[in-house]
């Protein structure tokens, strides 16, 4: 389902990765036998690369937390925006996905946020949850009234009265639902000015502080250091913080199968996001969340020790099927010995380690008797 304002999204999310192609048509003519021409051409090329990628200075990351749950954080506002707009990397710590907390809170402080077309997703989600809660309370109230009436019923006249009450309750619920949908178009929010804000959110001059960070999954951080030179940290430094300085083979293997699957789909042009909300490892988008919903849910499986719990497959399949997505089992297998993997890892030959794993996929579908007879 293509979402609205696609034209502006096509401009904003022009590039699928943080590394952009360089337009060399604007470079000066190079005279091979002239050293000054080489210096001038190299300077122009360097400036062109910096202007096109914004990566002359790599993005700074901070790693917090312990060995079990490490957090790779980007706190610079420009870096957060750049990573989101060029590949949809990371998740805002105070937002659903895109780090929009600062803009949303600034609008709330100034009292300018409303139900317009440009309302943020968090605002819409919050109001819809409140509406569902009010609808459920009303429905529960009517059901209790109907239950009391049935307990007091005796005879055919009572049954007719109950039928009339049921019809009236249904009409009342429909009218309440219609009034909620009509209120979606109203601009402004009467509760905005009544909100209270923590004083720690502001500096001494009353300006809102940038409290939100962009959190990267360990596989995303690895992709942005090993595959693309984007973060200001080496793969070795990253692995020492994410996997401990002296990880065991099991720790390394479990991490590699996750990264191998992530790298596999990224290298094939998919936008890969976390799939924890659907009980899987990753979600695959054709372009990204602003353009369409994810089509596929990925669960990474170790080919050497696959799961054999049928009830687990059934539970995940019901969740993913209810969201109208396709479930893919991504089997990652090792093609060399454990000892060789550890030797390469100790020598920091990570390209050989990752190259020693291969990915295969299987689509898992539920067989429904009423729908699959033909």
C-alpha positions in Angstrom: 0.0 0.0 0.0 1.7 3.2 -1.2 1.4 6.0 1.4 0.6 9.7 0.8 3.0 12.5 -0.2 5.1 10.0 -2.2 6.7 12.8 -4.2 8.3 14.5 -1.3 9.4 11.1 0.1 11.1 10.3 -3.3 13.2 13.4 -2.9 14.0 13.0 0.8 14.8 9.2 0.6 16.6 9.4 -2.7 19.4 7.0 -1.8 19.0 3.5 -0.4 22.4 3.5 1.4 24.6 6.1 3.2 27.2 5.9 0.3 26.1 7.9 -2.7 27.3 7.8 -6.4 29.6 10.6 -7.3 28.8 12.8 -10.4 32.2 13.2 -12.1 30.9 15.5 -14.8 31.8 18.5 -12.7 35.4 17.6 -12.2 38.1 19.6 -14.0 40.0 18.3 -17.0 43.0 16.2 -15.9 46.3 16.7 -17.6 48.2 13.5 -16.9 51.7 14.9 -17.3 51.1 17.9 -15.1 51.5 17.4 -11.3 49.6 20.6 -10.5 46.7 19.3 -12.5 46.7 16.1 -10.4 46.6 18.1 -7.1 43.8 20.3 -8.3 41.8 17.3 -9.6 42.3 15.4 -6.4 41.2 18.3 -4.3 38.0 18.8 -6.4 37.3 15.1 -6.2 37.7 15.1 -2.4 35.3 18.0 -2.0 32.8 16.4 -4.4 32.8 13.2 -2.4 32.3 15.1 0.9 29.4 17.2 -0.5 27.7 14.1 -2.0 28.0 11.8 1.0 28.5 14.1 4.0 30.9 11.5 5.3 34.2 13.3 5.3 33.8 13.0 9.1 32.4 9.6 10.0 29.4 9.4 12.3 30.2 9.0 16.0 28.7 6.2 18.0 28.6 5.4 21.7 28.2 1.8 23.0 26.5 1.5 26.3 25.1 -1.4 28.3 26.7 -4.8 29.2 27.8 -7.7 27.1 24.3 -9.3 27.0 22.4 -6.2 25.9 24.7 -3.7 24.2 23.3 -0.5 22.9 25.0 1.2 19.9 23.8 4.8 20.0 24.1 7.7 17.7 23.5 11.0 19.5 24.4 13.6 16.9 21.2 15.0 15.3 22.8 15.3 11.9 24.1 11.8 12.0 20.7 10.4 13.1 18.9 12.2 10.3 21.5 11.0 7.7 21.3 7.4 8.7 17.5 7.4 8.7 17.2 9.2 5.4 19.8 7.0 3.7 18.7 3.5 4.3 16.4 3.7 7.4 19.0 2.6 9.8 18.3 2.5 13.6 15.3 3.4 15.7 14.7 6.5 17.8 14.7 5.8 21.5 11.7 8.0 22.1 9.9 7.4 18.8 8.3 4.5 16.9 11.0 4.4 14.3 12.2 7.7 12.8 13.7 9.9 15.5 11.0 12.6 15.6 10.7 13.2 19.4 12.4 16.6 19.3 10.1 18.0 16.6 7.0 16.5 18.1 7.8 17.8 21.6 8.7 21.2 20.3 5.3 21.5 18.6 3.6 20.4 21.8 5.5 23.0 23.8 4.5 25.7 21.4 1.0 24.4 21.1 1.1 24.0 17.3 0.4 20.3 16.9 -3.0 19.2 15.5 -4.8 16.6 13.4 -3.5 18.0 10.1 -2.1 16.0 7.2 1.4 16.5 8.5 0.7 15.1 12.0 3.3 12.7 13.2 2.6 8.9 13.4 3.0 8.9 17.1 0.3 11.5 17.5 -2.1 9.5 15.3 -1.3 6.2 17.2 -1.9 7.8 20.6 -5.3 9.2 19.6 -6.4 5.9 18.0 -5.5 4.0 21.2 -7.6 6.5 23.2 -10.5 6.0 20.8 -10.3 2.2 21.0 -10.2 2.4 24.8 -13.3 4.6 24.9 -15.1 2.3 22.5 -14.3 -0.7 24.6 -15.5 1.0 27.8 -18.8 1.8 26.1 -19.2 -1.7 24.7 -18.5 -3.2 28.1 -21.1 -0.9 29.8 -23.8 -1.9 27.3 -22.9 -5.6 27.6 -23.3 -5.4 31.4 -26.7 -3.7 31.0 -27.8 -6.5 28.6 -26.5 -9.2 31.0 -28.6 -7.7 33.9 -31.6 -7.5 31.6 -31.3 -11.2 30.7 -30.9 -12.3 34.3 -34.2 -10.5 35.1 -36.0 -11.9 32.0 -39.0 -14.3 32.3 -41.2 -15.1 29.3 -41.5 -14.2 25.6 -42.1 -10.5 26.4 -38.7 -10.3 28.0 -37.1 -11.9 24.9 -38.7 -9.3 22.6 -37.4 -6.5 25.0 -33.9 -8.0 24.9 -33.9 -8.1 21.1 -35.0 -4.4 21.0 -32.2 -3.5 23.5 -29.6 -5.4 21.4 -30.6 -3.5 18.2 -30.4 -0.2 20.1 -27.0 -1.0 21.5 -25.7 -1.8 18.0 -27.0 1.5 16.7 -25.4 3.3 19.6 -22.0 1.7 19.0 -22.2 2.4 15.3 -23.0 6.1 16.0 -20.2 6.3 18.5 -17.7 4.8 16.0 -18.9 7.2 13.3 -18.4 10.2 15.6 -14.9 9.1 16.3 -14.0 8.8 12.6 -15.5 12.2 12.0 -13.3 13.8 14.7 -10.2 12.7 12.8 -10.5 15.7 10.6 -10.7 18.2 13.4 -7.6 20.4 13.7 -6.1 21.3 17.1 -6.0 19.4 20.3 -7.7 20.8 23.4 -5.4 18.8 25.7 -2.1 20.2 24.3 -2.0 23.3 26.6 -2.8 21.2 29.7 0.3 19.0 29.3 3.0 19.3 31.9 6.7 19.1 31.0 9.7 18.1 33.0 12.1 20.9 33.8 15.0 18.6 32.9 13.9 18.7 29.3 15.0 22.3 29.0 18.3 24.2 29.4 18.8 27.4 31.5 17.5 29.5 28.6 14.3 27.5 28.2 15.4 25.7 25.0 14.3 22.1 24.5 17.2 19.7 24.9 17.9 17.0 22.3 17.3 14.0 24.6 16.6 11.4 21.9 19.2 9.1 20.4 19.2 6.7 17.4 19.8 3.1 18.5 21.4 0.8 16.0 21.1 -3.0 16.1 24.5 -4.7 16.4 24.0 -6.1 12.9 23.3 -2.6 11.6 26.4 -1.2 13.2 28.4 -4.1 11.8 27.1 -3.4 8.3 28.0 0.3 8.7 31.6 -0.5 9.7 32.4 -3.7 7.9 30.5 -3.3 4.7 30.3 0.5 4.5 32.8 3.0 6.0 30.2 5.1 7.8 30.8 4.9 11.5 33.9 6.1 13.3 34.7 2.7 14.8 36.5 -0.3 13.4 34.9 -3.7 13.3 37.4 -5.0 15.9 36.5 -2.2 18.3 32.8 -2.9 17.7 33.1 -6.7 18.2 35.0 -6.2 21.5 32.2 -4.2 22.9 29.3 -6.1 21.4 30.7 -9.7 21.8 33.2 -9.1 24.7 37.0 -9.0 24.0 37.4 -12.9 24.1 34.1 -14.3 22.8 33.5 -18.1 22.6 32.8 -19.8 19.3 29.1 -20.1 20.2 28.9 -16.4 20.8 30.6 -15.6 17.5 28.6 -18.2 15.5 25.2 -16.9 16.8 26.2 -13.4 15.9 27.5 -14.3 12.5 24.3 -16.1 11.4 22.3 -13.0 12.3 24.6 -10.7 10.4 25.0 -13.0 7.4 21.2 -13.0 6.9 21.1 -9.2 7.4 23.9 -8.6 5.0 22.4 -11.0 2.5 19.2 -9.1 2.1 20.8 -5.7 2.3 23.1 -6.6 -0.5 20.1 -7.6 -2.6 18.6 -4.2 -2.3 16.0 -4.8 0.5 15.5 -2.4 3.4 15.9 -4.5 6.5 14.3 -3.5 9.7 13.8 -5.1 13.1 10.9 -7.6 13.1 10.4 -8.0 16.9 6.9 -6.5 16.8 5.8 -9.5 14.7 7.9 -12.1 16.6 10.6 -12.5 13.9 14.1 -11.2 13.4 13.8 -8.9 10.4 11.2 -7.2 8.2 11.9 -6.7 4.5 10.7 -3.5 2.7 11.1 -2.8 -1.0 12.1 0.8 -0.3 11.3 1.7 3.3 8.6 2.3 5.9 7.4 5.7 4.4 6.6 4.0 1.0 4.8 0.8 1.8 4.3 -1.9 4.5 6.8 -4.7 4.8 6.0 -7.7 2.7 8.2 -10.4 4.3 9.1 -11.4 7.8 12.5 -13.1 8.3 13.4 -15.6 11.0 17.1 -16.5 11.0 17.6 -20.3 11.5 20.9 -22.1 12.3 21.1 -24.8 9.7 23.1 -27.1 12.0 20.5 -26.9 14.8 17.0 -26.1 13.4 14.0 -25.8 15.7 11.7 -28.8 15.8 8.9 -27.4 18.1 5.8 -27.4 15.9 3.8 -25.2 18.3 6.5 -22.5 18.0 6.1 -22.5 14.2 2.3 -22.4 14.5 2.3 -19.4 16.9 4.7 -17.3 14.8 2.8 -18.2 11.6 -0.5 -17.1 13.1 0.9 -13.7 14.1 2.6 -13.1 10.7 -0.4 -14.4 8.8 -2.7 -12.1 10.7 -0.6 -9.2 9.6 -0.9 -10.4 5.9 2.8 -10.9 5.5 4.9 -13.8 4.1 7.1 -15.7 6.6 10.5 -16.7 5.3 12.8 -19.1 7.2 16.4 -17.9 6.5 18.7 -20.9 7.0 22.3 -19.9 7.5 24.9 -22.7 7.2 28.7 -22.8 7.9 30.9 -24.1 5.1 34.1 -24.5 7.0 35.3 -25.9 10.3 34.9 -24.3 13.7 38.7 -24.2 14.2 39.2 -22.3 11.0 36.5 -19.8 11.9 38.3 -19.1 15.2 41.7 -18.7 13.5 40.3 -16.1 11.1 38.5 -14.3 13.9 41.6 -14.1 16.1 43.6 -12.7 13.1 40.7 -10.2 12.4 40.1 -11.6 8.9 36.4 -10.9 9.2 35.8 -11.0 5.4 36.9 -14.7 5.4 34.7 -15.4 8.4 31.6 -13.9 6.9 32.3 -15.5 3.5 32.3 -18.9 5.1 28.5 -18.7 5.7 25.8 -19.1 3.1 22.1 -18.3 3.2 19.1 -20.3 1.9 15.4 -19.5 2.3 12.2 -21.4 2.7 8.7 -19.8 2.6 6.5 -21.1 5.4 2.7 -21.0 4.8 -0.2 -22.2 6.9 -2.5 -24.8 5.2 -6.1 -23.7 5.8 -8.6 -26.4 4.7 -11.3 -23.8 3.9 -9.0 -21.8 1.6 -6.7 -24.3 0.1 -9.1 -26.9 -1.4 -8.3 -26.0 -5.0 
